[in-house]
Amino acid sequence: MPQNRSPLTARLKSRLRQVSFLRRLKRSVIGPRIPPRRPGVEVVREYIGGLEAGADLKVAFGGHWSDNPGWLLLTEADQDITTRLHFDDRSVDVVFSEHVIEHVSFVGGVHYLQECARILKPGGICRTVCPMLDRMMQVDFRSDNGITYIENSLKPFYSEANEILTDLQLGGLRENAVPFFFAALYMGHEHRFIWTSDLMIKVMKAVGFREARRVNVGEGRRPEVCIERRRRGVYLGHDWREELLVDREPFDVESLVVEAIR
C-alpha cells in the first residue's frame, strides 16, 4: 500500500531534490570544494612537533623536485623567503634551496641569506644551488647530455627560432645554442637575478657565516644533504633514488653550489 504524504512533506522532498541537483551542477562546473591551505607556520610547527629526539631539522625552501625523505619541504606558499623565516634563532641544522634564490631580487636574496644565518645552529649548513654566471660562461653543449639539454630545456621555449634556423639550413638551435641558453636563464622562468658564486660567498660571509665555499653539484661536507639534481635538463623525473643513488657523472651547465657553515 502506498503511504500517504502530506503536501508539506512532498514540498520538502521536492526542495531537497532541487538543492541536490544544484550542488551537483555547481560541483561539475567549478569542481569540488578544496579546503584552504594551512598557514606555513602551522606546517612548520607540526613538523617540528613530530621530529624524533636528536634528529636533524633539515629544511628545503621553495619546494623540491622530489619527495626526498627526512626533509621539511616548504613551498613558496608555505614560506616567502623575502620575509622573516618561520623558525626560531639557532634552531635549524641544515638549510637547502635549489633554483629558488634567482626568483627573487638581489635585495630579497640577501635578506634570505641573512635569515638563514639567523635560524641555523652553530655549525649548521646552508646549501644554495642556483644558476651562476661563472658556471654559465663555461657552457659546453657538445656532449650527448648537452644535446639532450638543448632538446629538453631550450627547444620547448624557442621552437619558432629552431624552425627558422632549420629553414635557413643552419642546424636549428644546435647551430649555436649559447645565446638562447643565456636568454632563457636571464629572461625566462620568472628569474629576477643571476648570481656569481664569488658574490654569493662574499655576501654570506658578510651576513654571519664563518665559512663559505663554491662546490660542484653533488659535492659537499655532508653527502646526505647534497640532494640537488645531478642531470639538470637531462633527467626530468622526480624520483630521488634515480638521481641520487645511481653512480654517474653529474651534468649541470647552469648551476654551482655555495655551501656555507654558520
C-alpha positions in Angstrom: 0.0 0.0 0.0 1.4 3.4 -0.9 2.0 5.7 2.0 0.0 9.0 2.2 2.3 12.0 2.1 1.2 15.4 3.4 1.6 18.4 0.9 4.3 19.8 3.2 6.4 16.6 3.1 6.1 16.4 -0.7 7.2 20.1 -1.0 10.2 19.4 1.3 11.3 16.4 -0.6 11.0 18.3 -3.9 13.0 21.1 -2.5 15.8 18.7 -1.3 15.9 17.2 -4.8 16.4 20.7 -6.3 19.2 21.5 -3.8 20.9 18.2 -4.5 20.7 18.9 -8.3 22.1 22.4 -7.8 25.0 21.1 -5.7 25.9 18.5 -8.4 25.7 21.2 -11.1 28.0 23.5 -9.1 30.4 20.7 -8.5 30.5 19.8 -12.2 31.2 23.5 -13.2 33.7 24.7 -10.6 34.8 21.4 -9.1 34.7 20.1 -5.5 35.4 22.5 -2.7 39.1 22.5 -1.8 39.9 23.1 1.8 42.1 26.2 2.4 45.8 25.6 2.7 47.2 25.7 6.2 49.4 28.6 7.1 53.1 27.8 6.7 53.8 28.5 10.3 51.4 25.7 11.2 53.1 23.3 8.8 56.5 24.1 10.4 55.1 23.7 13.9 53.5 20.4 13.2 56.7 19.0 11.5 58.9 20.1 14.4 56.5 18.6 16.9 56.7 15.2 15.2 60.5 15.2 14.8 62.3 12.4 16.6 64.5 13.4 19.5 68.1 14.0 18.3 67.1 14.2 14.6 68.4 17.0 12.5 65.9 19.6 11.4 66.6 19.9 7.7 64.6 22.5 5.7 64.3 22.9 1.9 62.8 26.2 0.9 61.0 26.8 -2.3 59.8 23.2 -2.6 61.9 20.5 -4.3 61.8 18.3 -7.4 61.5 15.1 -5.3 60.0 13.9 -2.1 63.4 13.1 -0.6 62.7 11.7 2.9 63.9 13.4 6.1 63.3 17.0 5.0 60.7 19.6 5.7 59.8 20.8 2.2 58.3 24.3 2.2 56.8 25.7 -1.0 56.6 29.4 -1.8 53.1 29.2 -0.5 54.4 28.0 2.9 57.2 30.5 3.2 58.0 33.7 1.3 61.8 33.7 1.6 61.9 37.5 1.4 60.2 37.7 4.8 61.1 36.5 8.2 61.5 32.7 8.1 59.2 30.7 10.3 61.9 29.4 12.7 63.5 30.4 16.0 67.1 31.6 16.2 69.6 28.8 16.0 67.0 26.1 15.6 67.8 24.5 12.2 70.6 22.1 11.3 70.5 22.3 7.5 69.0 24.8 5.1 68.7 23.9 1.4 67.4 25.7 -1.7 67.7 24.6 -5.3 66.9 27.1 -8.1 64.9 29.3 -5.8 67.0 32.4 -4.9 67.2 33.5 -8.5 63.4 34.1 -8.5 63.7 37.0 -6.0 65.5 40.3 -6.4 69.1 40.7 -5.2 67.8 42.6 -2.1 65.4 39.7 -1.4 68.2 37.2 -1.8 70.4 39.0 0.7 67.5 39.0 3.2 67.1 35.3 2.7 70.7 34.6 3.3 70.6 36.8 6.5 67.6 34.8 7.7 69.4 31.5 7.0 72.3 32.7 9.2 69.8 33.6 11.9 68.0 30.3 12.1 70.9 28.0 11.7 72.6 26.4 14.7 76.4 27.0 15.1 78.0 24.6 12.7 74.8 24.4 10.6 74.9 24.1 6.8 73.3 26.4 4.3 73.4 24.9 0.8 72.3 27.1 -2.1 72.1 25.7 -5.6 71.2 28.2 -8.4 72.2 29.3 -11.9 75.6 31.0 -11.6 77.1 33.3 -14.2 80.6 31.8 -13.7 79.2 28.3 -14.4 77.2 29.5 -17.4 80.2 31.1 -19.0 81.8 27.6 -19.3 78.8 26.0 -21.0 79.5 23.2 -23.5 76.7 21.5 -25.4 78.9 19.2 -27.5 78.3 16.1 -25.3 75.4 13.7 -25.6 74.0 15.3 -22.4 74.4 18.7 -23.9 72.4 17.8 -26.9 69.7 16.3 -24.7 69.7 19.5 -22.7 69.0 21.5 -25.9 66.2 19.2 -26.8 64.6 19.3 -23.3 65.3 22.7 -22.0 65.7 25.1 -24.9 63.7 23.8 -27.9 60.4 23.9 -26.0 60.9 27.7 -25.3 62.4 28.5 -28.7 60.5 26.3 -31.1 59.9 29.1 -33.6 63.6 30.1 -33.5 64.6 26.5 -34.0 62.3 26.2 -37.1 63.7 29.4 -38.6 67.3 28.3 -38.1 66.4 24.9 -39.6 64.7 26.5 -42.6 67.8 28.6 -43.1 69.7 25.3 -43.2 71.7 26.3 -40.1 71.0 23.3 -38.0 68.4 24.7 -35.7 69.3 25.7 -32.1 72.3 23.3 -32.2 74.0 25.7 -34.6 74.7 27.9 -31.6 72.6 27.3 -28.5 74.5 29.6 -26.2 72.5 32.8 -26.9 69.3 31.0 -26.3 70.7 29.4 -23.2 71.6 32.8 -21.7 68.3 34.4 -22.8 66.3 31.6 -21.1 68.2 31.9 -17.8 68.2 35.7 -17.7 64.7 36.5 -19.2 62.8 33.3 -18.7 61.4 31.2 -15.9 60.5 34.4 -13.9 64.1 34.9 -12.9 64.9 38.1 -11.1 68.7 38.0 -10.5 71.5 35.7 -11.6 74.3 35.5 -9.0 78.0 34.7 -9.3 79.4 32.3 -6.8 82.1 34.9 -5.8 79.4 37.5 -5.0 77.3 35.0 -3.0 80.3 33.8 -1.0 81.2 37.4 -0.1 77.6 38.2 0.9 77.3 35.0 3.0 80.5 35.8 5.0 79.3 39.4 5.5 75.9 38.3 6.9 77.4 36.0 9.5 78.6 32.7 8.0 82.1 31.8 9.3 82.9 29.8 6.1 81.5 29.7 2.6 82.9 28.0 -0.5 81.9 27.1 -4.1 81.5 23.4 -4.8 80.2 21.5 -7.8 76.8 19.8 -7.9 76.8 16.7 -5.8 79.8 17.8 -3.7 79.7 18.9 -0.1 80.7 18.4 3.5 77.8 16.0 4.2 76.9 13.9 1.1 73.4 13.1 2.5 72.4 16.8 2.3 73.5 17.1 -1.4 70.0 16.5 -2.7 70.2 18.6 -5.8 69.5 17.3 -9.3 72.5 15.6 -10.9 71.4 15.8 -14.5 69.6 19.1 -15.0 67.7 19.2 -18.2 68.6 15.6 -18.9 66.6 13.7 -16.3 63.1 15.3 -16.0 61.7 12.8 -13.5 61.0 13.2 -9.8 62.5 10.0 -8.3 65.3 11.0 -5.9 66.6 7.4 -6.0 67.1 7.6 -9.7 69.2 10.8 -9.4 71.0 10.5 -6.1 71.6 6.8 -5.6 72.9 5.9 -9.1 76.7 6.5 -9.6 77.1 8.6 -12.7 78.9 11.7 -13.7 76.8 14.8 -12.8 75.7 17.2 -15.6 74.6 20.7 -15.0 75.5 23.6 -17.3 73.6 26.1 -15.2 74.4 25.6 -11.6 77.0 25.9 -9.0 76.6 25.4 -5.3 77.7 27.7 -2.5 77.9 25.8 0.8 78.2 27.9 3.9 78.8 27.0 7.6 77.3 29.0 10.4 
